[in-house]
Amino acid sequence: MPITKLQQIAYDAYLRNDKSIRPTPRDLGLAYLGVRHKIIAAEKRIIVSDGQKAAVENTGLNITSATHGWRKVQNEDGSADSVFWKADNAVDTTALIDAIREGLESLPPPAV
């Protein structure tokens, strides 16, 4: 599934800002979390192997939700081969820390 037009706009602005997420929403005049989610979704669709894209698209699934599966190929002689594939689920700790920090910064100050 290709990225949406809004995701492409957000991702392009993100690249223009040297992959700095803070100024990107200001440049676009949009909310920070919305732009952040669009950039993350765009990266999930952009940074994926061709084999994963083909396997997922052939099954009709969404590339952002597919984490593993079987790829079955029908040979010309009628036999079939299959392979199990699994997406890399590495966690971007910097993004996780940023998300936690942003969530905490958005909380109102404690009542005294």
N, CA, C and O atoms as a GROMACS GRO file, in nm:
protein
  448
    1MET      N    1   0.086  -0.118   0.000
    1MET     CA    2   0.000   0.000   0.000
    1MET      C    3   0.090   0.123   0.000
    1MET      O    4   0.175   0.137   0.088
    2PRO      N    5   0.073   0.212  -0.095
    2PRO     CA    6   0.157   0.331  -0.100
    2PRO      C    7   0.123   0.428   0.011
    2PRO      O    8   0.015   0.420   0.071
    3ILE      N    9   0.214   0.520   0.038
    3ILE     CA   10   0.186   0.619   0.142
    3ILE      C   11   0.084   0.718   0.089
    3ILE      O   12   0.074   0.741  -0.032
    4THR      N   13   0.009   0.778   0.181
    4THR     CA   14  -0.093   0.875   0.143
    4THR      C   15  -0.028   1.008   0.106
    4THR      O   16   0.090   1.031   0.134
    5LYS      N   17  -0.105   1.095   0.044
    5LYS     CA   18  -0.054   1.226   0.004
    5LYS      C   19  -0.010   1.307   0.127
    5LYS      O   20   0.095   1.372   0.124
    6LEU      N   21  -0.090   1.303   0.234
    6LEU     CA   22  -0.054   1.377   0.356
    6LEU      C   23   0.072   1.320   0.421
    6LEU      O   24   0.154   1.396   0.473
    7GLN      N   25   0.087   1.188   0.418
    7GLN     CA   26   0.208   1.127   0.472
    7GLN      C   27   0.330   1.170   0.390
    7GLN      O   28   0.436   1.196   0.446
    8GLN      N   29   0.313   1.176   0.258
    8GLN     CA   30   0.424   1.217   0.172
    8GLN      C   31   0.463   1.362   0.198
    8GLN      O   32   0.581   1.394   0.203
    9ILE      N   33   0.364   1.449   0.216
    9ILE     CA   34   0.391   1.590   0.246
    9ILE      C   35   0.466   1.603   0.378
    9ILE      O   36   0.565   1.676   0.387
   10ALA      N   37   0.420   1.531   0.481
   10ALA     CA   38   0.485   1.536   0.612
   10ALA      C   39   0.626   1.479   0.604
   10ALA      O   40   0.719   1.534   0.664
   11TYR      N   41   0.643   1.369   0.532
   11TYR     CA   42   0.775   1.306   0.522
   11TYR      C   43   0.872   1.395   0.444
   11TYR      O   44   0.988   1.406   0.482
   12ASP      N   45   0.826   1.458   0.337
   12ASP     CA   46   0.911   1.550   0.260
   12ASP      C   47   0.955   1.668   0.346
   12ASP      O   48   1.071   1.709   0.340
   13ALA      N   49   0.864   1.723   0.425
   13ALA     CA   50   0.899   1.834   0.514
   13ALA      C   51   0.999   1.788   0.620
   13ALA      O   52   1.091   1.861   0.656
   14TYR      N   53   0.980   1.668   0.669
   14TYR     CA   54   1.072   1.608   0.767
   14TYR      C   55   1.212   1.597   0.708
   14TYR      O   56   1.310   1.627   0.775
   15LEU      N   57   1.222   1.553   0.582
   15LEU     CA   58   1.353   1.543   0.516
   15LEU      C   59   1.414   1.682   0.493
   15LEU      O   60   1.535   1.698   0.506
   16ARG      N   61   1.331   1.781   0.458
   16ARG     CA   62   1.381   1.918   0.439
   16ARG      C   63   1.438   1.975   0.568
   16ARG      O   64   1.527   2.059   0.565
   17ASN      N   65   1.386   1.929   0.681
   17ASN     CA   66   1.434   1.974   0.812
   17ASN      C   67   1.543   1.883   0.867
   17ASN      O   68   1.562   1.874   0.988
   18ASP      N   69   1.615   1.815   0.778
   18ASP     CA   70   1.726   1.726   0.817
   18ASP      C   71   1.683   1.620   0.917
   18ASP      O   72   1.755   1.589   1.012
   19LYS      N   73   1.565   1.564   0.894
   19LYS     CA   74   1.506   1.460   0.978
   19LYS      C   75   1.490   1.504   1.123
   19LYS      O   76   1.503   1.424   1.216
   20SER      N   77   1.463   1.631   1.141
   20SER     CA   78   1.433   1.686   1.274
   20SER      C   79   1.282   1.702   1.283
   20SER      O   80   1.222   1.777   1.205
   21ILE      N   81   1.222   1.633   1.378
   21ILE     CA   82   1.075   1.633   1.383
   21ILE      C   83   1.018   1.759   1.448
   21ILE      O   84   0.905   1.796   1.418
   22ARG      N   85   1.092   1.824   1.535
   22ARG     CA   86   1.038   1.940   1.606
   22ARG      C   87   0.992   2.054   1.514
   22ARG      O   88   0.881   2.103   1.531
   23PRO      N   89   1.074   2.097   1.417
   23PRO     CA   90   1.029   2.210   1.335
   23PRO      C   91   0.929   2.172   1.225
   23PRO      O   92   0.864   2.259   1.168
   24THR      N   93   0.916   2.045   1.197
   24THR     CA   94   0.832   2.001   1.085
   24THR      C   95   0.685   2.041   1.101
   24THR      O   96   0.628   2.095   1.007
   25PRO      N   97   0.621   2.016   1.216
   25PRO     CA   98   0.480   2.056   1.230
   25PRO      C   99   0.462   2.208   1.219
   25PRO      O  100   0.362   2.256   1.165
   26ARG      N  101   0.560   2.284   1.272
   26ARG     CA  102   0.551   2.430   1.262
   26ARG      C  103   0.555   2.474   1.116
   26ARG      O  104   0.481   2.564   1.076
   27ASP      N  105   0.642   2.411   1.038
   27ASP     CA  106   0.651   2.446   0.896
   27ASP      C  107   0.521   2.416   0.822
   27ASP      O  108   0.482   2.489   0.731
   28LEU      N  109   0.454   2.309   0.862
   28LEU     CA  110   0.331   2.268   0.795
   28LEU      C  111   0.206   2.332   0.854
   28LEU      O  112   0.099   2.328   0.794
   29GLY      N  113   0.221   2.390   0.973
   29GLY     CA  114   0.106   2.449   1.041
   29GLY      C  115   0.009   2.345   1.093
   29GLY      O  116  -0.112   2.368   1.098
   30LEU      N  117   0.063   2.229   1.132
   30LEU     CA  118  -0.020   2.119   1.180
   30LEU      C  119   0.022   2.080   1.322
   30LEU      O  120   0.126   2.122   1.371
   31ALA      N  121  -0.062   1.999   1.385
   31ALA     CA  122  -0.034   1.951   1.521
   31ALA      C  123   0.084   1.855   1.520
   31ALA      O  124   0.102   1.775   1.428
   32TYR      N  125   0.165   1.863   1.626
   32TYR     CA  126   0.287   1.783   1.635
   32TYR      C  127   0.258   1.634   1.626
   32TYR      O  128   0.320   1.564   1.545
   33LEU      N  129   0.166   1.583   1.708
   33LEU     CA  130   0.142   1.438   1.711
   33LEU      C  131   0.089   1.386   1.577
   33LEU      O  132   0.125   1.276   1.535
   34GLY      N  133   0.005   1.463   1.512
   34GLY     CA  134  -0.047   1.420   1.382
   34GLY      C  135   0.063   1.407   1.278
   34GLY      O  136   0.066   1.310   1.202
   35VAL      N  137   0.154   1.505   1.276
   35VAL     CA  138   0.266   1.500   1.182
   35VAL      C  139   0.359   1.385   1.218
   35VAL      O  140   0.406   1.314   1.129
   36ARG      N  141   0.384   1.367   1.345
   36ARG     CA  142   0.472   1.258   1.391
   36ARG      C  143   0.418   1.122   1.347
   36ARG      O  144   0.493   1.038   1.299
   37HIS      N  145   0.288   1.102   1.364
   37HIS     CA  146   0.225   0.975   1.324
   37HIS      C  147   0.233   0.956   1.173
   37HIS      O  148   0.254   0.844   1.125
   38LYS      N  149   0.216   1.063   1.097
   38LYS     CA  150   0.225   1.053   0.951
   38LYS      C  151   0.367   1.016   0.907
   38LYS      O  152   0.384   0.936   0.815
   39ILE      N  153   0.467   1.072   0.973
   39ILE     CA  154   0.606   1.041   0.939
   39ILE      C  155   0.638   0.896   0.973
   39ILE      O  156   0.701   0.826   0.893
   40ILE      N  157   0.595   0.849   1.088
   40ILE     CA  158   0.618   0.710   1.128
   40ILE      C  159   0.551   0.615   1.030
   40ILE      O  160   0.611   0.516   0.988
   41ALA      N  161   0.427   0.645   0.994
   41ALA     CA  162   0.354   0.558   0.899
   41ALA      C  163   0.423   0.558   0.763
   41ALA      O  164   0.433   0.454   0.699
   42ALA      N  165   0.471   0.675   0.719
   42ALA     CA  166   0.540   0.683   0.590
   42ALA      C  167   0.668   0.600   0.593
   42ALA      O  168   0.698   0.529   0.497
   43GLU      N  169   0.744   0.610   0.702
   43GLU     CA  170   0.869   0.534   0.711
   43GLU      C  171   0.843   0.383   0.711
   43GLU      O  172   0.921   0.306   0.656
   44LYS      N  173   0.733   0.342   0.773
   44LYS     CA  174   0.702   0.198   0.774
   44LYS      C  175   0.674   0.148   0.633
   44LYS      O  176   0.701   0.032   0.601
   45ARG      N  177   0.621   0.234   0.548
   45ARG     CA  178   0.591   0.192   0.412
   45ARG      C  179   0.710   0.210   0.318
   45ARG      O  180   0.724   0.138   0.220
   46ILE      N  181   0.797   0.306   0.350
   46ILE     CA  182   0.912   0.334   0.264
   46ILE      C  183   1.028   0.239   0.294
   46ILE      O  184   1.091   0.188   0.202
   47ILE      N  185   1.056   0.216   0.422
   47ILE     CA  186   1.172   0.136   0.462
   47ILE      C  187   1.128  -0.008   0.483
   47ILE      O  188   1.110  -0.053   0.596
   48VAL      N  189   1.110  -0.079   0.373
   48VAL     CA  190   1.070  -0.220   0.377
   48VAL      C  191   1.127  -0.286   0.252
   48VAL      O  192   1.135  -0.224   0.146
   49SER      N  193   1.166  -0.411   0.265
   49SER     CA  194   1.227  -0.479   0.150
   49SER      C  195   1.123  -0.503   0.041
   49SER      O  196   1.003  -0.510   0.067
   50ASP      N  197   1.172  -0.515  -0.082
   50ASP     CA  198   1.083  -0.541  -0.195
   50ASP      C  199   1.010  -0.674  -0.179
   50ASP      O  200   0.893  -0.686  -0.217
   51GLY      N  201   1.078  -0.772  -0.122
   51GLY     CA  202   1.017  -0.903  -0.099
   51GLY      C  203   0.900  -0.894  -0.002
   51GLY      O  204   0.796  -0.955  -0.023
   52GLN      N  205   0.918  -0.816   0.105
   52GLN     CA  206   0.810  -0.797   0.202
   52GLN      C  207   0.693  -0.726   0.136
   52GLN      O  208   0.578  -0.765   0.154
   53LYS      N  209   0.722  -0.621   0.059
   53LYS     CA  210   0.614  -0.548  -0.008
   53LYS      C  211   0.535  -0.640  -0.100
   53LYS      O  212   0.412  -0.641  -0.097
   54ALA      N  213   0.606  -0.717  -0.181
   54ALA     CA  214   0.539  -0.806  -0.277
   54ALA      C  215   0.456  -0.911  -0.206
   54ALA      O  216   0.342  -0.938  -0.245
   55ALA      N  217   0.513  -0.971  -0.101
   55ALA     CA  218   0.441  -1.076  -0.029
   55ALA      C  219   0.314  -1.021   0.035
   55ALA      O  220   0.209  -1.084   0.029
   56VAL      N  221   0.325  -0.906   0.096
   56VAL     CA  222   0.209  -0.847   0.163
   56VAL      C  223   0.104  -0.802   0.062
   56VAL      O  224  -0.015  -0.827   0.081
   57GLU      N  225   0.147  -0.736  -0.044
   57GLU     CA  226   0.052  -0.687  -0.144
   57GLU      C  227  -0.021  -0.802  -0.213
   57GLU      O  228  -0.139  -0.788  -0.248
   58ASN      N  229   0.046  -0.913  -0.234
   58ASN     CA  230  -0.017  -1.028  -0.298
   58ASN      C  231  -0.124  -1.092  -0.210
   58ASN      O  232  -0.215  -1.158  -0.260
   59THR      N  233  -0.113  -1.074  -0.080
   59THR     CA  234  -0.213  -1.128   0.010
   59THR      C  235  -0.325  -1.028   0.039
   59THR      O  236  -0.424  -1.063   0.102
   60GLY      N  237  -0.308  -0.904  -0.006
   60GLY     CA  238  -0.410  -0.802   0.017
   60GLY      C  239  -0.402  -0.739   0.155
   60GLY      O  240  -0.496  -0.670   0.196
   61LEU      N  241  -0.292  -0.760   0.226
   61LEU     CA  242  -0.278  -0.701   0.359
   61LEU      C  243  -0.214  -0.564   0.351
   61LEU      O  244  -0.166  -0.523   0.245
   62ASN      N  245  -0.214  -0.493   0.462
   62ASN     CA  246  -0.153  -0.362   0.474
   62ASN      C  247  -0.009  -0.382   0.522
   62ASN      O  248   0.012  -0.453   0.620
   63ILE      N  249   0.090  -0.322   0.456
   63ILE     CA  250   0.230  -0.343   0.491
   63ILE      C  251   0.262  -0.300   0.634
   63ILE      O  252   0.354  -0.354   0.694
   64THR      N  253   0.188  -0.203   0.690
   64THR     CA  254   0.219  -0.157   0.825
   64THR      C  255   0.171  -0.255   0.931
   64THR      O  256   0.220  -0.252   1.044
   65SER      N  257   0.077  -0.343   0.898
   65SER     CA  258   0.027  -0.437   0.998
   65SER      C  259   0.083  -0.577   0.981
   65SER      O  260   0.069  -0.660   1.071
   66ALA      N  261   0.146  -0.604   0.869
   66ALA     CA  262   0.199  -0.739   0.845
   66ALA      C  263   0.335  -0.754   0.911
   66ALA      O  264   0.426  -0.675   0.886
   67THR      N  265   0.349  -0.855   0.995
   67THR     CA  266   0.475  -0.878   1.063
   67THR      C  267   0.541  -1.008   1.022
   67THR      O  268   0.662  -1.025   1.038
   68HIS      N  269   0.463  -1.100   0.969
   68HIS     CA  270   0.518  -1.228   0.925
   68HIS      C  271   0.417  -1.298   0.834
   68HIS      O  272   0.302  -1.257   0.825
   69GLY      N  273   0.461  -1.403   0.769
   69GLY     CA  274   0.369  -1.478   0.685
   69GLY      C  275   0.441  -1.580   0.599
   69GLY      O  276   0.563  -1.592   0.602
   70TRP      N  277   0.363  -1.652   0.524
   70TRP     CA  278   0.417  -1.753   0.432
   70TRP      C  279   0.403  -1.701   0.291
   70TRP      O  280   0.301  -1.643   0.255
   71ARG      N  281   0.505  -1.721   0.212
   71ARG     CA  282   0.501  -1.685   0.071
   71ARG      C  283   0.504  -1.816  -0.007
   71ARG      O  284   0.602  -1.890  -0.002
   72LYS      N  285   0.396  -1.844  -0.080
   72LYS     CA  286   0.386  -1.968  -0.156
   72LYS      C  287   0.397  -1.935  -0.304
   72LYS      O  288   0.330  -1.844  -0.354
   73VAL      N  289   0.481  -2.011  -0.374
   73VAL     CA  290   0.503  -1.990  -0.516
   73VAL      C  291   0.468  -2.118  -0.590
   73VAL      O  292   0.516  -2.226  -0.555
   74GLN      N  293   0.384  -2.105  -0.693
   74GLN     CA  294   0.347  -2.219  -0.777
   74GLN      C  295   0.447  -2.230  -0.890
   74GLN      O  296   0.461  -2.136  -0.969
   75ASN      N  297   0.517  -2.342  -0.900
   75ASN     CA  298   0.614  -2.364  -1.008
   75ASN      C  299   0.543  -2.406  -1.136
   75ASN      O  300   0.428  -2.450  -1.134
   76GLU      N  301   0.612  -2.392  -1.247
   76GLU     CA  302   0.555  -2.426  -1.377
   76GLU      C  303   0.518  -2.573  -1.388
   76GLU      O  304   0.425  -2.609  -1.459
   77ASP      N  305   0.592  -2.660  -1.317
   77ASP     CA  306   0.565  -2.804  -1.325
   77ASP      C  307   0.449  -2.847  -1.235
   77ASP      O  308   0.417  -2.966  -1.227
   78GLY      N  309   0.386  -2.750  -1.168
   78GLY     CA  310   0.273  -2.781  -1.081
   78GLY      C  311   0.308  -2.795  -0.935
   78GLY      O  312   0.220  -2.790  -0.849
   79SER      N  313   0.436  -2.812  -0.905
   79SER     CA  314   0.477  -2.820  -0.765
   79SER      C  315   0.475  -2.681  -0.703
   79SER      O  316   0.468  -2.580  -0.774
   80ALA      N  317   0.483  -2.675  -0.572
   80ALA     CA  318   0.480  -2.547  -0.502
   80ALA      C  319   0.592  -2.542  -0.400
   80ALA      O  320   0.628  -2.643  -0.340
   81ASP      N  321   0.646  -2.424  -0.380
   81ASP     CA  322   0.746  -2.398  -0.278
   81ASP      C  323   0.693  -2.286  -0.189
   81ASP      O  324   0.614  -2.202  -0.233
   82SER      N  325   0.738  -2.286  -0.065
   82SER     CA  326   0.696  -2.178   0.024
   82SER      C  327   0.812  -2.140   0.116
   82SER      O  328   0.904  -2.219   0.139
   83VAL      N  329   0.804  -2.020   0.165
   83VAL     CA  330   0.905  -1.969   0.257
   83VAL      C  331   0.835  -1.886   0.363
   83VAL      O  332   0.739  -1.814   0.334
   84PHE      N  333   0.883  -1.896   0.486
   84PHE     CA  334   0.829  -1.816   0.596
   84PHE      C  335   0.911  -1.688   0.604
   84PHE      O  336   1.034  -1.694   0.603
   85TRP      N  337   0.844  -1.571   0.613
   85TRP     CA  338   0.916  -1.446   0.628
   85TRP      C  339   0.869  -1.376   0.754
   85TRP      O  340   0.754  -1.391   0.796
   86LYS      N  341   0.959  -1.299   0.812
   86LYS     CA  342   0.928  -1.226   0.934
   86LYS      C  343   0.993  -1.089   0.927
   86LYS      O  344   1.112  -1.078   0.897
   87ALA      N  345   0.916  -0.985   0.954
   87ALA     CA  346   0.968  -0.848   0.949
   87ALA      C  347   1.052  -0.822   1.073
   87ALA      O  348   1.027  -0.877   1.181
   88ASP      N  349   1.152  -0.738   1.056
   88ASP     CA  350   1.238  -0.698   1.167
   88ASP      C  351   1.156  -0.608   1.259
   88ASP      O  352   1.102  -0.507   1.214
   89ASN      N  353   1.147  -0.644   1.384
   89ASN     CA  354   1.067  -0.566   1.480
   89ASN      C  355   1.155  -0.487   1.575
   89ASN      O  356   1.125  -0.475   1.694
   90ALA      N  357   1.263  -0.433   1.523
   90ALA     CA  358   1.353  -0.355   1.607
   90ALA      C  359   1.281  -0.229   1.657
   90ALA      O  360   1.208  -0.164   1.583
   91VAL      N  361   1.303  -0.199   1.783
   91VAL     CA  362   1.239  -0.083   1.845
   91VAL      C  363   1.335   0.036   1.836
   91VAL      O  364   1.452   0.025   1.871
   92ASP      N  365   1.284   0.148   1.789
   92ASP     CA  366   1.363   0.270   1.784
   92ASP      C  367   1.352   0.335   1.922
   92ASP      O  368   1.254   0.403   1.952
   93THR      N  369   1.455   0.314   2.005
   93THR     CA  370   1.448   0.362   2.142
   93THR      C  371   1.443   0.514   2.149
   93THR      O  372   1.381   0.569   2.240
   94THR      N  373   1.506   0.582   2.056
   94THR     CA  374   1.503   0.729   2.056
   94THR      C  375   1.360   0.778   2.035
   94THR      O  376   1.315   0.869   2.104
   95ALA      N  377   1.288   0.717   1.941
   95ALA     CA  378   1.149   0.756   1.916
   95ALA      C  379   1.062   0.725   2.037
   95ALA      O  380   0.972   0.802   2.071
   96LEU      N  381   1.089   0.612   2.103
   96LEU     CA  382   1.012   0.575   2.222
   96LEU      C  383   1.036   0.676   2.334
   96LEU      O  384   0.941   0.720   2.400
   97ILE      N  385   1.161   0.712   2.356
   97ILE     CA  386   1.194   0.809   2.461
   97ILE      C  387   1.132   0.944   2.429
   97ILE      O  388   1.078   1.010   2.518
   98ASP      N  389   1.138   0.985   2.301
   98ASP     CA  390   1.076   1.112   2.261
   98ASP      C  391   0.926   1.111   2.285
   98ASP      O  392   0.869   1.209   2.332
   99ALA      N  393   0.862   1.000   2.254
   99ALA     CA  394   0.717   0.989   2.273
   99ALA      C  395   0.681   0.999   2.421
   99ALA      O  396   0.583   1.065   2.458
  100ILE      N  397   0.759   0.934   2.506
  100ILE     CA  398   0.733   0.940   2.651
  100ILE      C  399   0.756   1.082   2.700
  100ILE      O  400   0.675   1.135   2.777
  101ARG      N  401   0.867   1.145   2.657
  101ARG     CA  402   0.896   1.282   2.699
  101ARG      C  403   0.784   1.377   2.657
  101ARG      O  404   0.740   1.460   2.736
  102GLU      N  405   0.738   1.364   2.532
  102GLU     CA  406   0.631   1.451   2.483
  102GLU      C  407   0.503   1.430   2.561
  102GLU      O  408   0.431   1.526   2.592
  103GLY      N  409   0.474   1.305   2.593
  103GLY     CA  410   0.354   1.277   2.672
  103GLY      C  411   0.361   1.340   2.809
  103GLY      O  412   0.263   1.395   2.858
  104LEU      N  413   0.479   1.332   2.872
  104LEU     CA  414   0.495   1.392   3.004
  104LEU      C  415   0.493   1.544   2.998
  104LEU      O  416   0.440   1.608   3.089
  105GLU      N  417   0.550   1.601   2.893
  105GLU     CA  418   0.550   1.747   2.879
  105GLU      C  419   0.410   1.802   2.857
  105GLU      O  420   0.382   1.916   2.892
  106SER      N  421   0.322   1.721   2.799
  106SER     CA  422   0.187   1.769   2.772
  106SER      C  423   0.096   1.765   2.894
  106SER      O  424  -0.014   1.820   2.892
  107LEU      N  425   0.142   1.701   3.001
  107LEU     CA  426   0.061   1.695   3.123
  107LEU      C  427   0.060   1.830   3.193
  107LEU      O  428   0.160   1.902   3.191
  108PRO      N  429  -0.052   1.864   3.255
  108PRO     CA  430  -0.056   1.991   3.328
  108PRO      C  431   0.030   1.982   3.453
  108PRO      O  432   0.052   1.872   3.506
  109PRO      N  433   0.080   2.094   3.501
  109PRO     CA  434   0.162   2.090   3.622
  109PRO      C  435   0.078   2.043   3.742
  109PRO      O  436  -0.042   2.065   3.746
  110PRO      N  437   0.143   1.978   3.838
  110PRO     CA  438   0.067   1.927   3.953
  110PRO      C  439   0.010   2.042   4.036
  110PRO      O  440   0.071   2.148   4.049
  111ALA      N  441  -0.106   2.017   4.092
  111ALA     CA  442  -0.169   2.117   4.180
  111ALA      C  443  -0.093   2.123   4.311
  111ALA      O  444  -0.052   2.020   4.365
  112VAL      N  445  -0.076   2.242   4.361
  112VAL     CA  446   0.001   2.259   4.486
  112VAL      C  447  -0.092   2.270   4.601
  112VAL      O  448  -0.047   2.284   4.715
   0.00000   0.00000   0.00000
